[in-house]
Amino acid sequence: MDTIAQAPLILITGGSRGVGAATARLAAAQGYDVAISFVSNEAAALAVAADVEAAGRRALPVRADSADPEQVAQLFAAIDREFGRI
């Protein structure tokens, strides 16, 4: 059994700062792969993704404004490409 492919997956909107970043790190520590959406602070999102990967999980930071339906669709398409599911 491939444990990476079977890991639970979580999407955290606003995952680059504050509660979202803390949730991403906690989820990774609990064995989740983490998709993070962010709007403006790419450096912070990449830092959170690095922390997730340092915990041994997969991370996908994606710039997407959840108020924009087209960006939300692109976010889910990126998640499907990377993880094959949500």
All heavy atoms as a GROMACS GRO file, in nm:
protein
  612
    1MET      N    1   0.084  -0.118   0.000
    1MET     CA    2   0.000   0.000   0.000
    1MET      C    3   0.088   0.124   0.000
    1MET      O    4   0.182   0.135   0.076
    1MET     CB    5  -0.090  -0.002   0.124
    1MET     CG    6  -0.175   0.124   0.135
    1MET     SD    7  -0.278   0.127   0.283
    1MET     CE    8  -0.413   0.029   0.225
    2ASP      N    9   0.057   0.219  -0.085
    2ASP     CA   10   0.132   0.344  -0.095
    2ASP      C   11   0.077   0.443   0.006
    2ASP      O   12  -0.029   0.500  -0.012
    2ASP     CB   13   0.120   0.398  -0.238
    2ASP     CG   14   0.205   0.522  -0.261
    2ASP    OD1   15   0.263   0.574  -0.164
    2ASP    OD2   16   0.213   0.565  -0.376
    3THR      N   17   0.152   0.466   0.115
    3THR     CA   18   0.100   0.552   0.222
    3THR      C   19   0.091   0.697   0.179
    3THR      O   20   0.006   0.770   0.228
    3THR     CB   21   0.186   0.542   0.348
    3THR    OG1   22   0.320   0.575   0.317
    3THR    CG2   23   0.176   0.403   0.408
    4ILE      N   24   0.176   0.742   0.087
    4ILE     CA   25   0.165   0.880   0.039
    4ILE      C   26   0.035   0.899  -0.035
    4ILE      O   27  -0.038   0.994  -0.012
    4ILE     CB   28   0.286   0.918  -0.049
    4ILE    CG1   29   0.412   0.927   0.038
    4ILE    CG2   30   0.262   1.050  -0.119
    4ILE    CD1   31   0.537   0.958  -0.037
    5ALA      N   32   0.001   0.807  -0.124
    5ALA     CA   33  -0.122   0.820  -0.202
    5ALA      C   34  -0.246   0.805  -0.114
    5ALA      O   35  -0.351   0.857  -0.146
    5ALA     CB   36  -0.125   0.716  -0.314
    6GLN      N   37  -0.233   0.736  -0.002
    6GLN     CA   38  -0.347   0.710   0.085
    6GLN      C   39  -0.360   0.812   0.198
    6GLN      O   40  -0.454   0.805   0.276
    6GLN     CB   41  -0.337   0.569   0.144
    6GLN     CG   42  -0.338   0.461   0.038
    6GLN     CD   43  -0.461   0.466  -0.050
    6GLN    OE1   44  -0.572   0.485  -0.001
    6GLN    NE2   45  -0.443   0.451  -0.178
    7ALA      N   46  -0.267   0.905   0.209
    7ALA     CA   47  -0.274   1.003   0.318
    7ALA      C   48  -0.398   1.089   0.302
    7ALA      O   49  -0.438   1.122   0.191
    7ALA     CB   50  -0.149   1.091   0.316
    8PRO      N   51  -0.460   1.126   0.413
    8PRO     CA   52  -0.573   1.218   0.403
    8PRO      C   53  -0.524   1.353   0.350
    8PRO      O   54  -0.407   1.388   0.366
    8PRO     CB   55  -0.623   1.230   0.546
    8PRO     CG   56  -0.514   1.182   0.633
    8PRO     CD   57  -0.428   1.090   0.550
    9LEU      N   58  -0.613   1.424   0.287
    9LEU     CA   59  -0.580   1.551   0.223
    9LEU      C   60  -0.673   1.659   0.277
    9LEU      O   61  -0.793   1.637   0.290
    9LEU     CB   62  -0.597   1.538   0.071
    9LEU     CG   63  -0.583   1.665  -0.012
    9LEU    CD1   64  -0.442   1.722   0.000
    9LEU    CD2   65  -0.617   1.635  -0.157
   10ILE      N   66  -0.615   1.775   0.305
   10ILE     CA   67  -0.694   1.888   0.353
   10ILE      C   68  -0.662   2.011   0.267
   10ILE      O   69  -0.548   2.029   0.225
   10ILE     CB   70  -0.664   1.916   0.502
   10ILE    CG1   71  -0.759   2.021   0.559
   10ILE    CG2   72  -0.520   1.955   0.524
   10ILE    CD1   73  -0.749   2.035   0.711
   11LEU      N   74  -0.764   2.090   0.239
   11LEU     CA   75  -0.747   2.219   0.171
   11LEU      C   76  -0.770   2.327   0.275
   11LEU      O   77  -0.875   2.328   0.341
   11LEU     CB   78  -0.847   2.234   0.056
   11LEU     CG   79  -0.863   2.377   0.001
   11LEU    CD1   80  -0.732   2.430  -0.055
   11LEU    CD2   81  -0.973   2.379  -0.104
   12ILE      N   82  -0.674   2.416   0.288
   12ILE     CA   83  -0.687   2.528   0.382
   12ILE      C   84  -0.682   2.657   0.302
   12ILE      O   85  -0.579   2.689   0.241
   12ILE     CB   86  -0.575   2.525   0.488
   12ILE    CG1   87  -0.581   2.393   0.563
   12ILE    CG2   88  -0.587   2.644   0.581
   12ILE    CD1   89  -0.464   2.368   0.654
   13THR      N   90  -0.793   2.728   0.300
   13THR     CA   91  -0.794   2.859   0.235
   13THR      C   92  -0.736   2.960   0.333
   13THR      O   93  -0.761   2.952   0.454
   13THR     CB   94  -0.936   2.899   0.192
   13THR    OG1   95  -1.020   2.905   0.307
   13THR    CG2   96  -0.993   2.800   0.091
   14GLY      N   97  -0.657   3.052   0.282
   14GLY     CA   98  -0.589   3.145   0.372
   14GLY      C   99  -0.485   3.074   0.456
   14GLY      O  100  -0.466   3.107   0.572
   15GLY      N  101  -0.416   2.978   0.396
   15GLY     CA  102  -0.323   2.894   0.471
   15GLY      C  103  -0.183   2.948   0.486
   15GLY      O  104  -0.097   2.879   0.536
   16SER      N  105  -0.159   3.072   0.445
   16SER     CA  106  -0.023   3.123   0.451
   16SER      C  107   0.008   3.198   0.579
   16SER      O  108   0.125   3.225   0.608
   16SER     CB  109   0.005   3.214   0.331
   16SER     OG  110  -0.077   3.331   0.336
   17ARG      N  111  -0.096   3.234   0.658
   17ARG     CA  112  -0.071   3.314   0.778
   17ARG      C  113  -0.167   3.274   0.889
   17ARG      O  114  -0.268   3.209   0.864
   17ARG     CB  115  -0.092   3.463   0.750
   17ARG     CG  116  -0.003   3.520   0.642
   17ARG     CD  117  -0.024   3.669   0.617
   17ARG     NE  118  -0.162   3.698   0.581
   17ARG     CZ  119  -0.237   3.790   0.643
   17ARG    NH1  120  -0.190   3.861   0.741
   17ARG    NH2  121  -0.360   3.811   0.604
   18GLY      N  122  -0.136   3.315   1.009
   18GLY     CA  123  -0.227   3.304   1.122
   18GLY      C  124  -0.280   3.165   1.148
   18GLY      O  125  -0.208   3.065   1.146
   19VAL      N  126  -0.413   3.160   1.170
   19VAL     CA  127  -0.479   3.034   1.203
   19VAL      C  128  -0.465   2.933   1.088
   19VAL      O  129  -0.444   2.814   1.112
   19VAL     CB  130  -0.628   3.059   1.236
   19VAL    CG1  131  -0.703   2.929   1.252
   19VAL    CG2  132  -0.641   3.143   1.361
   20GLY      N  133  -0.474   2.980   0.964
   20GLY     CA  134  -0.460   2.889   0.850
   20GLY      C  135  -0.324   2.823   0.845
   20GLY      O  136  -0.313   2.702   0.823
   21ALA      N  137  -0.218   2.900   0.868
   21ALA     CA  138  -0.083   2.844   0.869
   21ALA      C  139  -0.066   2.745   0.984
   21ALA      O  140  -0.008   2.637   0.966
   21ALA     CB  141   0.020   2.957   0.878
   22ALA      N  142  -0.117   2.780   1.100
   22ALA     CA  143  -0.108   2.690   1.214
   22ALA      C  144  -0.184   2.561   1.189
   22ALA      O  145  -0.138   2.451   1.224
   22ALA     CB  146  -0.161   2.759   1.340
   23THR      N  147  -0.300   2.572   1.125
   23THR     CA  148  -0.379   2.455   1.092
   23THR      C  149  -0.306   2.366   0.992
   23THR      O  150  -0.306   2.243   1.005
   23THR     CB  151  -0.517   2.497   1.037
   23THR    OG1  152  -0.582   2.578   1.135
   23THR    CG2  153  -0.603   2.376   1.004
   24ALA      N  154  -0.242   2.426   0.893
   24ALA     CA  155  -0.165   2.350   0.794
   24ALA      C  156  -0.053   2.271   0.861
   24ALA      O  157  -0.033   2.152   0.834
   24ALA     CB  158  -0.109   2.443   0.687
   25ARG      N  159   0.017   2.337   0.951
   25ARG     CA  160   0.127   2.269   1.021
   25ARG      C  161   0.076   2.157   1.111
   25ARG      O  162   0.134   2.048   1.116
   25ARG     CB  163   0.208   2.372   1.100
   25ARG     CG  164   0.284   2.468   1.011
   25ARG     CD  165   0.362   2.572   1.092
   25ARG     NE  166   0.436   2.660   1.004
   25ARG     CZ  167   0.407   2.788   0.983
   25ARG    NH1  168   0.304   2.845   1.046
   25ARG    NH2  169   0.480   2.860   0.900
   26LEU      N  170  -0.032   2.182   1.181
   26LEU     CA  171  -0.090   2.080   1.268
   26LEU      C  172  -0.142   1.961   1.186
   26LEU      O  173  -0.120   1.845   1.223
   26LEU     CB  174  -0.204   2.139   1.350
   26LEU     CG  175  -0.277   2.042   1.444
   26LEU    CD1  176  -0.183   1.984   1.547
   26LEU    CD2  177  -0.394   2.113   1.510
   27ALA      N  178  -0.208   1.990   1.074
   27ALA     CA  179  -0.259   1.882   0.989
   27ALA      C  180  -0.144   1.795   0.938
   27ALA      O  181  -0.154   1.672   0.936
   27ALA     CB  182  -0.338   1.941   0.872
   28ALA      N  183  -0.034   1.858   0.897
   28ALA     CA  184   0.081   1.782   0.849
   28ALA      C  185   0.136   1.694   0.962
   28ALA      O  186   0.170   1.578   0.939
   28ALA     CB  187   0.189   1.876   0.797
   29ALA      N  188   0.143   1.749   1.081
   29ALA     CA  189   0.192   1.671   1.195
   29ALA      C  190   0.100   1.552   1.226
   29ALA      O  191   0.146   1.450   1.279
   29ALA     CB  192   0.204   1.761   1.319
   30GLN      N  193  -0.026   1.563   1.189
   30GLN     CA  194  -0.123   1.456   1.211
   30GLN      C  195  -0.131   1.361   1.091
   30GLN      O  196  -0.215   1.271   1.088
   30GLN     CB  197  -0.262   1.516   1.240
   30GLN     CG  198  -0.268   1.594   1.369
   30GLN     CD  199  -0.241   1.508   1.490
   30GLN    OE1  200  -0.294   1.398   1.503
   30GLN    NE2  201  -0.156   1.556   1.579
   31GLY      N  202  -0.046   1.383   0.987
   31GLY     CA  203  -0.039   1.291   0.875
   31GLY      C  204  -0.114   1.332   0.750
   31GLY      O  205  -0.126   1.253   0.657
   32TYR      N  206  -0.161   1.454   0.744
   32TYR     CA  207  -0.234   1.501   0.627
   32TYR      C  208  -0.140   1.561   0.524
   32TYR      O  209  -0.043   1.630   0.559
   32TYR     CB  210  -0.333   1.612   0.666
   32TYR     CG  211  -0.458   1.564   0.733
   32TYR    CD1  212  -0.457   1.525   0.867
   32TYR    CD2  213  -0.578   1.559   0.664
   32TYR    CE1  214  -0.572   1.481   0.929
   32TYR    CE2  215  -0.694   1.515   0.726
   32TYR     CZ  216  -0.690   1.476   0.858
   32TYR     OH  217  -0.804   1.434   0.920
   33ASP      N  218  -0.170   1.539   0.397
   33ASP     CA  219  -0.114   1.620   0.290
   33ASP      C  220  -0.196   1.749   0.290
   33ASP      O  221  -0.314   1.749   0.328
   33ASP     CB  222  -0.126   1.550   0.155
   33ASP     CG  223  -0.032   1.429   0.144
   33ASP    OD1  224   0.072   1.427   0.214
   33ASP    OD2  225  -0.063   1.339   0.065
   34VAL      N  226  -0.134   1.860   0.248
   34VAL     CA  227  -0.198   1.990   0.265
   34VAL      C  228  -0.192   2.071   0.136
   34VAL      O  229  -0.084   2.096   0.082
   34VAL     CB  230  -0.130   2.069   0.378
   34VAL    CG1  231  -0.199   2.203   0.399
   34VAL    CG2  232  -0.129   1.989   0.509
   35ALA      N  233  -0.309   2.116   0.091
   35ALA     CA  234  -0.319   2.216  -0.016
   35ALA      C  235  -0.350   2.348   0.052
   35ALA      O  236  -0.437   2.355   0.141
   35ALA     CB  237  -0.429   2.179  -0.114
   36ILE      N  238  -0.277   2.452   0.016
   36ILE     CA  239  -0.290   2.583   0.078
   36ILE      C  240  -0.325   2.684  -0.030
   36ILE      O  241  -0.252   2.696  -0.128
   36ILE     CB  242  -0.157   2.625   0.143
   36ILE    CG1  243  -0.113   2.524   0.248
   36ILE    CG2  244  -0.167   2.766   0.200
   36ILE    CD1  245   0.033   2.537   0.284
   37SER      N  246  -0.434   2.756  -0.012
   37SER     CA  247  -0.459   2.867  -0.102
   37SER      C  248  -0.422   2.996  -0.032
   37SER      O  249  -0.432   3.008   0.090
   37SER     CB  250  -0.605   2.870  -0.149
   37SER     OG  251  -0.691   2.910  -0.046
   38PHE      N  252  -0.374   3.090  -0.110
   38PHE     CA  253  -0.334   3.220  -0.059
   38PHE      C  254  -0.365   3.324  -0.166
   38PHE      O  255  -0.380   3.290  -0.282
   38PHE     CB  256  -0.185   3.222  -0.021
   38PHE     CG  257  -0.093   3.207  -0.139
   38PHE    CD1  258  -0.037   3.318  -0.199
   38PHE    CD2  259  -0.064   3.082  -0.192
   38PHE    CE1  260   0.048   3.304  -0.310
   38PHE    CE2  261   0.020   3.066  -0.301
   38PHE     CZ  262   0.075   3.179  -0.361
   39VAL      N  263  -0.373   3.449  -0.124
   39VAL     CA  264  -0.403   3.556  -0.220
   39VAL      C  265  -0.279   3.637  -0.254
   39VAL      O  266  -0.251   3.659  -0.372
   39VAL     CB  267  -0.516   3.647  -0.169
   39VAL    CG1  268  -0.540   3.765  -0.263
   39VAL    CG2  269  -0.645   3.568  -0.152
   40SER      N  270  -0.204   3.680  -0.154
   40SER     CA  271  -0.098   3.775  -0.186
   40SER      C  272   0.041   3.740  -0.134
   40SER      O  273   0.140   3.778  -0.196
   40SER     CB  274  -0.136   3.914  -0.135
   40SER     OG  275  -0.151   3.912   0.005
   41ASN      N  276   0.053   3.670  -0.024
   41ASN     CA  277   0.184   3.650   0.036
   41ASN      C  278   0.243   3.514  -0.003
   41ASN      O  279   0.239   3.418   0.075
   41ASN     CB  280   0.174   3.664   0.188
   41ASN     CG  281   0.310   3.680   0.253
   41ASN    OD1  282   0.411   3.641   0.198
   41ASN    ND2  283   0.311   3.737   0.373
   42GLU      N  284   0.300   3.510  -0.122
   42GLU     CA  285   0.357   3.385  -0.172
   42GLU      C  286   0.471   3.334  -0.085
   42GLU      O  287   0.482   3.214  -0.059
   42GLU     CB  288   0.405   3.402  -0.316
   42GLU     CG  289   0.460   3.274  -0.376
   42GLU     CD  290   0.500   3.287  -0.521
   42GLU    OE1  291   0.530   3.400  -0.565
   42GLU    OE2  292   0.501   3.184  -0.589
   43ALA      N  293   0.556   3.424  -0.037
   43ALA     CA  294   0.670   3.382   0.047
   43ALA      C  295   0.620   3.311   0.173
   43ALA      O  296   0.676   3.208   0.213
   43ALA     CB  297   0.756   3.502   0.083
   44ALA      N  298   0.516   3.363   0.235
   44ALA     CA  299   0.461   3.299   0.355
   44ALA      C  300   0.401   3.163   0.321
   44ALA      O  301   0.419   3.067   0.395
   44ALA     CB  302   0.356   3.389   0.420
   45ALA      N  303   0.331   3.154   0.208
   45ALA     CA  304   0.271   3.027   0.167
   45ALA      C  305   0.380   2.923   0.140
   45ALA      O  306   0.367   2.806   0.178
   45ALA     CB  307   0.184   3.046   0.044
   46LEU      N  308   0.488   2.965   0.075
   46LEU     CA  309   0.598   2.873   0.048
   46LEU      C  310   0.666   2.828   0.177
   46LEU      O  311   0.708   2.712   0.189
   46LEU     CB  312   0.699   2.937  -0.046
   46LEU     CG  313   0.648   2.961  -0.189
   46LEU    CD1  314   0.752   3.039  -0.270
   46LEU    CD2  315   0.610   2.831  -0.258
   47ALA      N  316   0.674   2.917   0.275
   47ALA     CA  317   0.732   2.880   0.405
   47ALA      C  318   0.645   2.776   0.476
   47ALA      O  319   0.697   2.679   0.532
   47ALA     CB  320   0.750   3.004   0.493
   48VAL      N  321   0.514   2.794   0.472
   48VAL     CA  322   0.424   2.696   0.532
   48VAL      C  323   0.436   2.563   0.458
   48VAL      O  324   0.443   2.456   0.520
   48VAL     CB  325   0.279   2.747   0.534
   48VAL    CG1  326   0.183   2.637   0.580
   48VAL    CG2  327   0.266   2.869   0.623
   49ALA      N  328   0.440   2.568   0.326
   49ALA     CA  329   0.455   2.445   0.246
   49ALA      C  330   0.586   2.374   0.283
   49ALA      O  331   0.588   2.251   0.294
   49ALA     CB  332   0.450   2.478   0.098
   50ALA      N  333   0.691   2.448   0.304
   50ALA     CA  334   0.820   2.387   0.343
   50ALA      C  335   0.807   2.320   0.479
   50ALA      O  336   0.862   2.210   0.500
   50ALA     CB  337   0.930   2.493   0.345
   51ASP      N  338   0.734   2.382   0.570
   51ASP     CA  339   0.712   2.320   0.702
   51ASP      C  340   0.631   2.190   0.690
   51ASP      O  341   0.660   2.092   0.758
   51ASP     CB  342   0.641   2.416   0.796
   51ASP     CG  343   0.728   2.534   0.838
   51ASP    OD1  344   0.852   2.527   0.820
   51ASP    OD2  345   0.671   2.633   0.888
   52VAL      N  346   0.531   2.191   0.603
   52VAL     CA  347   0.450   2.071   0.580
   52VAL      C  348   0.540   1.959   0.526
   52VAL      O  349   0.534   1.845   0.573
   52VAL     CB  350   0.333   2.101   0.484
   52VAL    CG1  351   0.267   1.972   0.436
   52VAL    CG2  352   0.231   2.193   0.552
   53GLU      N  353   0.623   1.992   0.430
   53GLU     CA  354   0.712   1.892   0.370
   53GLU      C  355   0.817   1.845   0.470
   53GLU      O  356   0.854   1.728   0.472
   53GLU     CB  357   0.774   1.948   0.243
   53GLU     CG  358   0.670   1.964   0.133
   53GLU     CD  359   0.720   2.039   0.011
   53GLU    OE1  360   0.830   2.100   0.015
   53GLU    OE2  361   0.645   2.039  -0.090
   54ALA      N  362   0.862   1.935   0.557
   54ALA     CA  363   0.958   1.896   0.661
   54ALA      C  364   0.895   1.796   0.758
   54ALA      O  365   0.966   1.715   0.819
   54ALA     CB  366   1.009   2.019   0.736
   55ALA      N  367   0.762   1.800   0.770
   55ALA     CA  368   0.690   1.704   0.854
   55ALA      C  369   0.667   1.572   0.781
   55ALA      O  370   0.602   1.482   0.835
   55ALA     CB  371   0.557   1.764   0.899
   56GLY      N  372   0.717   1.562   0.657
   56GLY     CA  373   0.705   1.438   0.582
   56GLY      C  374   0.579   1.425   0.499
   56GLY      O  375   0.548   1.316   0.450
   57ARG      N  376   0.507   1.534   0.480
   57ARG     CA  377   0.383   1.532   0.403
   57ARG      C  378   0.401   1.612   0.274
   57ARG      O  379   0.497   1.687   0.259
   57ARG     CB  380   0.267   1.591   0.484
   57ARG     CG  381   0.240   1.527   0.617
   57ARG     CD  382   0.227   1.375   0.621
   57ARG     NE  383   0.166   1.314   0.505
   57ARG     CZ  384   0.194   1.190   0.463
   57ARG    NH1  385   0.283   1.116   0.529
   57ARG    NH2  386   0.135   1.139   0.359
   58ARG      N  387   0.307   1.597   0.185
   58ARG     CA  388   0.309   1.671   0.058
   58ARG      C  389   0.233   1.802   0.076
   58ARG      O  390   0.134   1.808   0.149
   58ARG     CB  391   0.246   1.588  -0.052
   58ARG     CG  392   0.327   1.464  -0.082
   58ARG     CD  393   0.254   1.365  -0.169
   58ARG     NE  394   0.212   1.422  -0.295
   58ARG     CZ  395   0.118   1.369  -0.372
   58ARG    NH1  396   0.054   1.261  -0.333
   58ARG    NH2  397   0.085   1.425  -0.486
   59ALA      N  398   0.280   1.906   0.007
   59ALA     CA  399   0.218   2.038   0.016
   59ALA      C  400   0.199   2.096  -0.123
   59ALA      O  401   0.281   2.073  -0.212
   59ALA     CB  402   0.304   2.132   0.100
   60LEU      N  403   0.091   2.172  -0.138
   60LEU     CA  404   0.065   2.240  -0.265
   60LEU      C  405   0.012   2.380  -0.234
   60LEU      O  406  -0.104   2.396  -0.198
   60LEU     CB  407  -0.039   2.163  -0.347
   60LEU     CG  408  -0.081   2.230  -0.478
   60LEU    CD1  409   0.036   2.234  -0.577
   60LEU    CD2  410  -0.201   2.158  -0.538
   61PRO      N  411   0.099   2.481  -0.244
   61PRO     CA  412   0.050   2.618  -0.230
   61PRO      C  413  -0.001   2.669  -0.365
   61PRO      O  414   0.065   2.651  -0.467
   61PRO     CB  415   0.175   2.695  -0.185
   61PRO     CG  416   0.290   2.617  -0.241
   61PRO     CD  417   0.244   2.473  -0.251
   62VAL      N  418  -0.119   2.728  -0.364
   62VAL     CA  419  -0.181   2.777  -0.488
   62VAL      C  420  -0.236   2.917  -0.463
   62VAL      O  421  -0.313   2.937  -0.370
   62VAL     CB  422  -0.296   2.686  -0.534
   62VAL    CG1  423  -0.361   2.739  -0.661
   62VAL    CG2  424  -0.247   2.543  -0.556
   63ARG      N  425  -0.198   3.012  -0.549
   63ARG     CA  426  -0.255   3.146  -0.541
   63ARG      C  427  -0.398   3.140  -0.595
   63ARG      O  428  -0.419   3.106  -0.711
   63ARG     CB  429  -0.173   3.245  -0.623
   63ARG     CG  430  -0.224   3.389  -0.611
   63ARG     CD  431  -0.147   3.487  -0.698
   63ARG     NE  432  -0.003   3.478  -0.682
   63ARG     CZ  433   0.069   3.547  -0.592
   63ARG    NH1  434   0.008   3.630  -0.511
   63ARG    NH2  435   0.199   3.532  -0.586
   64ALA      N  436  -0.494   3.170  -0.509
   64ALA     CA  437  -0.634   3.168  -0.551
   64ALA      C  438  -0.718   3.251  -0.455
   64ALA      O  439  -0.710   3.232  -0.334
   64ALA     CB  440  -0.688   3.025  -0.555
   65ASP      N  441  -0.796   3.341  -0.510
   65ASP     CA  442  -0.888   3.422  -0.431
   65ASP      C  443  -1.021   3.348  -0.425
   65ASP      O  444  -1.085   3.327  -0.529
   65ASP     CB  445  -0.905   3.559  -0.496
   65ASP     CG  446  -0.992   3.653  -0.418
   65ASP    OD1  447  -1.069   3.608  -0.329
   65ASP    OD2  448  -0.986   3.775  -0.445
   66SER      N  449  -1.064   3.307  -0.306
   66SER     CA  450  -1.185   3.227  -0.294
   66SER      C  451  -1.311   3.305  -0.330
   66SER      O  452  -1.419   3.246  -0.342
   66SER     CB  453  -1.198   3.168  -0.154
   66SER     OG  454  -1.203   3.271  -0.058
   67ALA      N  455  -1.301   3.435  -0.350
   67ALA     CA  456  -1.416   3.516  -0.394
   67ALA      C  457  -1.432   3.514  -0.546
   67ALA      O  458  -1.532   3.565  -0.597
   67ALA     CB  459  -1.400   3.660  -0.346
   68ASP      N  460  -1.335   3.455  -0.617
   68ASP     CA  461  -1.337   3.452  -0.763
   68ASP      C  462  -1.362   3.308  -0.810
   68ASP      O  463  -1.275   3.223  -0.796
   68ASP     CB  464  -1.203   3.502  -0.817
   68ASP     CG  465  -1.196   3.507  -0.968
   68ASP    OD1  466  -1.263   3.427  -1.037
   68ASP    OD2  467  -1.120   3.591  -1.019
   69PRO      N  468  -1.482   3.281  -0.865
   69PRO     CA  469  -1.515   3.143  -0.905
   69PRO      C  470  -1.415   3.080  -1.002
   69PRO      O  471  -1.386   2.961  -0.993
   69PRO     CB  472  -1.653   3.156  -0.969
   69PRO     CG  473  -1.711   3.280  -0.910
   69PRO     CD  474  -1.594   3.372  -0.887
   70GLU      N  475  -1.360   3.159  -1.093
   70GLU     CA  476  -1.263   3.105  -1.188
   70GLU      C  477  -1.135   3.061  -1.116
   70GLU      O  478  -1.079   2.955  -1.146
   70GLU     CB  479  -1.230   3.207  -1.296
   70GLU     CG  480  -1.137   3.151  -1.403
   70GLU     CD  481  -1.118   3.248  -1.519
   70GLU    OE1  482  -1.215   3.314  -1.558
   70GLU    OE2  483  -1.004   3.253  -1.569
   71GLN      N  484  -1.090   3.141  -1.020
   71GLN     CA  485  -0.970   3.104  -0.945
   71GLN      C  486  -0.996   2.982  -0.857
   71GLN      O  487  -0.907   2.898  -0.840
   71GLN     CB  488  -0.922   3.222  -0.860
   71GLN     CG  489  -0.862   3.333  -0.945
   71GLN     CD  490  -0.805   3.445  -0.861
   71GLN    OE1  491  -0.752   3.424  -0.752
   71GLN    NE2  492  -0.815   3.567  -0.912
   72VAL      N  493  -1.116   2.971  -0.804
   72VAL     CA  494  -1.151   2.852  -0.724
   72VAL      C  495  -1.148   2.727  -0.812
   72VAL      O  496  -1.095   2.623  -0.772
   72VAL     CB  497  -1.288   2.870  -0.656
   72VAL    CG1  498  -1.335   2.740  -0.592
   72VAL    CG2  499  -1.282   2.982  -0.552
   73ALA      N  500  -1.201   2.738  -0.933
   73ALA     CA  501  -1.198   2.625  -1.026
   73ALA      C  502  -1.054   2.586  -1.059
   73ALA      O  503  -1.021   2.466  -1.064
   73ALA     CB  504  -1.276   2.658  -1.153
   74GLN      N  505  -0.968   2.685  -1.078
   74GLN     CA  506  -0.827   2.658  -1.107
   74GLN      C  507  -0.758   2.594  -0.985
   74GLN      O  508  -0.673   2.507  -1.001
   74GLN     CB  509  -0.756   2.786  -1.149
   74GLN     CG  510  -0.802   2.838  -1.284
   74GLN     CD  511  -0.747   2.975  -1.317
   74GLN    OE1  512  -0.678   3.038  -1.239
   74GLN    NE2  513  -0.781   3.024  -1.436
   75LEU      N  514  -0.796   2.637  -0.866
   75LEU     CA  515  -0.742   2.578  -0.743
   75LEU      C  516  -0.774   2.429  -0.737
   75LEU      O  517  -0.686   2.346  -0.715
   75LEU     CB  518  -0.800   2.650  -0.621
   75LEU     CG  519  -0.779   2.585  -0.484
   75LEU    CD1  520  -0.630   2.579  -0.449
   75LEU    CD2  521  -0.857   2.660  -0.378
   76PHE      N  522  -0.901   2.395  -0.760
   76PHE     CA  523  -0.940   2.253  -0.754
   76PHE      C  524  -0.877   2.173  -0.868
   76PHE      O  525  -0.842   2.056  -0.848
   76PHE     CB  526  -1.091   2.239  -0.751
   76PHE     CG  527  -1.147   2.263  -0.614
   76PHE    CD1  528  -1.189   2.389  -0.574
   76PHE    CD2  529  -1.155   2.160  -0.521
   76PHE    CE1  530  -1.237   2.412  -0.446
   76PHE    CE2  531  -1.203   2.181  -0.393
   76PHE     CZ  532  -1.245   2.308  -0.355
   77ALA      N  533  -0.857   2.234  -0.984
   77ALA     CA  534  -0.789   2.165  -1.093
   77ALA      C  535  -0.644   2.135  -1.055
   77ALA      O  536  -0.593   2.026  -1.083
   77ALA     CB  537  -0.797   2.248  -1.221
   78ALA      N  538  -0.578   2.230  -0.990
   78ALA     CA  539  -0.439   2.208  -0.946
   78ALA      C  540  -0.432   2.096  -0.842
   78ALA      O  541  -0.342   2.012  -0.846
   78ALA     CB  542  -0.381   2.337  -0.889
   79ILE      N  543  -0.529   2.094  -0.751
   79ILE     CA  544  -0.534   1.988  -0.651
   79ILE      C  545  -0.555   1.852  -0.718
   79ILE      O  546  -0.489   1.753  -0.684
   79ILE     CB  547  -0.643   2.016  -0.546
   79ILE    CG1  548  -0.604   2.137  -0.462
   79ILE    CG2  549  -0.668   1.893  -0.458
   79ILE    CD1  550  -0.715   2.191  -0.375
   80ASP      N  551  -0.645   1.847  -0.815
   80ASP     CA  552  -0.669   1.722  -0.887
   80ASP      C  553  -0.543   1.674  -0.958
   80ASP      O  554  -0.512   1.556  -0.959
   80ASP     CB  555  -0.782   1.739  -0.989
   80ASP     CG  556  -0.920   1.744  -0.924
   80ASP    OD1  557  -0.932   1.708  -0.804
   80ASP    OD2  558  -1.015   1.786  -0.992
   81ARG      N  559  -0.469   1.768  -1.020
   81ARG     CA  560  -0.344   1.732  -1.090
   81ARG      C  561  -0.240   1.678  -0.993
   81ARG      O  562  -0.171   1.580  -1.021
   81ARG     CB  563  -0.287   1.851  -1.166
   81ARG     CG  564  -0.357   1.881  -1.297
   81ARG     CD  565  -0.279   1.983  -1.379
   81ARG     NE  566  -0.254   2.108  -1.309
   81ARG     CZ  567  -0.339   2.210  -1.301
   81ARG    NH1  568  -0.456   2.204  -1.362
   81ARG    NH2  569  -0.306   2.320  -1.236
   82GLU      N  570  -0.225   1.744  -0.879
   82GLU     CA  571  -0.121   1.707  -0.783
   82GLU      C  572  -0.155   1.584  -0.700
   82GLU      O  573  -0.070   1.498  -0.679
   82GLU     CB  574  -0.094   1.826  -0.689
   82GLU     CG  575   0.014   1.800  -0.586
   82GLU     CD  576   0.154   1.791  -0.645
   82GLU    OE1  577   0.178   1.843  -0.757
   82GLU    OE2  578   0.241   1.730  -0.580
   83PHE      N  579  -0.279   1.576  -0.654
   83PHE     CA  580  -0.316   1.471  -0.560
   83PHE      C  581  -0.415   1.370  -0.617
   83PHE      O  582  -0.435   1.264  -0.559
   83PHE     CB  583  -0.378   1.532  -0.433
   83PHE     CG  584  -0.281   1.619  -0.356
   83PHE    CD1  585  -0.291   1.757  -0.361
   83PHE    CD2  586  -0.180   1.564  -0.279
   83PHE    CE1  587  -0.204   1.838  -0.290
   83PHE    CE2  588  -0.092   1.644  -0.208
   83PHE     CZ  589  -0.104   1.781  -0.213
   84GLY      N  590  -0.483   1.406  -0.725
   84GLY     CA  591  -0.580   1.316  -0.786
   84GLY      C  592  -0.714   1.311  -0.717
   84GLY      O  593  -0.801   1.234  -0.756
   85ARG      N  594  -0.729   1.394  -0.613
   85ARG     CA  595  -0.854   1.393  -0.539
   85ARG      C  596  -0.856   1.509  -0.441
   85ARG      O  597  -0.755   1.570  -0.415
   85ARG     CB  598  -0.869   1.265  -0.458
   85ARG     CG  599  -0.779   1.264  -0.335
   85ARG     CD  600  -0.728   1.128  -0.299
   85ARG     NE  601  -0.664   1.112  -0.172
   85ARG     CZ  602  -0.564   1.180  -0.122
   85ARG    NH1  603  -0.516   1.283  -0.185
   85ARG    NH2  604  -0.509   1.149  -0.008
   86ILE      N  605  -0.970   1.532  -0.384
   86ILE     CA  606  -0.985   1.618  -0.267
   86ILE      C  607  -1.096   1.560  -0.184
   86ILE      O  608  -1.183   1.493  -0.232
   86ILE     CB  609  -1.010   1.766  -0.298
   86ILE    CG1  610  -1.022   1.852  -0.171
   86ILE    CG2  611  -1.134   1.786  -0.375
   86ILE    CD1  612  -0.896   1.891  -0.108
   0.00000   0.00000   0.00000
